[in-house]
Amino acid sequence: MSTQLETPQATPFDDAFFQHNLPQYYRAILQKFKKVVANSVRFHLIFATLMLAEICFSLPILRKPALFAFALGLFFLTVFCYCILFFYMSAKKPEQLTAIREEFLTACRQLLPTPPGEAQHHLSLAAALLKLSAYLDSLETQPPAYLQALEPLIQSMSKYCYRKDVFRMQQLLLHAAIEEHLKQIRITPTDLELHASLANAYVDLSQLYEPHIEHQKKCEAAHRLAIDEFKILSHYAPNDPWAHEQLADGYHAMKMVQEETEEVELLSRLKPQNPDVLFRLGALYFEQGRNANGLKVYEELIQLHYKKAEELIALYGSL
């Protein structure tokens, strides 16, 4: 597999050029990823079809011992070949996915206007990795025209195969994005925007692990790391509304309602008479059944933004 995308040249390099060319890189990498997974789907489909055909062939010759023995032996040989090739492909898959990620990183580094060690370099790489991971959430596959008749079967198999490989690929991308953040933090350790971005990357990682029971410890670890990054924001900017907005959004993503409420309460004190903050606070109160607090916020909000107040009171009693 090629380890490098063709890189358009630009003189001089600039961030606008980097951002402009990223979409074509996303498309190229997603196509390579789909090709790897499609080969896996095709492999399973071919052997499934072959084994089904062998079973169908064996049924009419049950009363012919010699032919049936030959067919049975052929079937077990097919199963044996399938298992050997499956184990080989399973061992090879992580290397292929890692190569795809490295190809993307190499191409991005060639476009970046700043060298390693400068803030924008690592942040730009991390942002590109996170966006590519997000694109994989909506990845779908369509069978070729000559296999349209088998579309339901192919879709079922590809969904099963894509689910595992999308998870693996997203895991690789998120870990790489986190590593780029950490590289930059070692250079500019008190950059709050950097810590906020890293916290969101940890949130994405925890959400990736959350549906998988076998990865619950990793989910909890990513969860704790995200909270640690949010606490750094609170420590260095206790009176900065932006920092507390990041905290509130992070707690919301992790479904930590009590912590989110506390941050929005603080935001309402830092940004008094802000209708958006008041609406969010009132909605949180109603969500938790704290209706007295919610009605108090409603009274404040109706003086500032009548329409938002009407939207808020519609949430009354909705648990």
Disulfide bonds with the S-S distance in Angstrom:
none
